[in-house]
Amino acid sequence: NGEKLPTPGELENIDFMRKSIVARIAVKKGEIFTSENLTCKRPSHGISPMSWDKVVGHVAKRDYAPDEMIQIV
């Protein structure tokens, strides 16, 4: 039909292939999220990297350990 769709194998792996925004280094409560203290890593259970510009500039509401998924409220 000319429509491109993912294969069943691709659908099984989709959550493992996508990434989330995480702390690159320890971030303390009250610090501002920046490109220096954030990065993107697998898996995709957190905020999508597509929302990077919405996350940068927010204030951390709590402490984050390196590699911990970021949350904004």
N, C-alpha and C positions, 0 to 999 in steps of 0.2 A: 504493500500500500504506500510505500515511500516514506512512511513515518519512522523515525529513528527512536528506538526504545532501548533501555538497558536490558542486558541479559539477566537471567535468574542469578547467575554467579555474581554479577556486578551489584545487584540489589542486596545480596547477602553481605557484601563487603562495604556498603555505602557508609555505615556508621564508623567503621574503622579507618576509612580513607579520608574522611573529612576532619577538619581541625577545629579547635576552640581557642579562645584567647585565655592565656594563663600568665601568671606572674613569672617574669624572667629571673628576678631576684626577690628577696624578702621585701614586702611592701607593708609598711606600718599604717595603722588606722590614722586617717587624717592626711596622708600623702596623696598627691595628685597622680593619677595614672598617666604615664608618658610612654613614648616609644622606647625609652631607655629601660623602663622597668616592666614592660609587657612583651610577650612574644606569642606565637601560635604553635600549638602542638596537637597531636592526636590524643584522645578520640574526640568525637563531635558532640559530647553531651553538654557542652557549655555554650557560651556566646560565640556565634560564628565570626570568623575574621572579616566577613562582609560588613560587620558593624563596628569595625576598628575605630572609625572617626567618631562614632557615638560614645565609645568607651573612653578614649583619650580625653583628658581634661576633667573627668569625674574624680571626686574625692573618695578614697577608700573608706568604707564604712566599718571595716575591721582589719585585722592583720591578715596577711596572706603569706604563705610559705612559697619558696620557689617551686614552680610547676603546678601550683594550685590554680584551679579554674576560677576566673574572676566573675564576680556577680555585681551588677549595678541595680539599684532599686529606684 
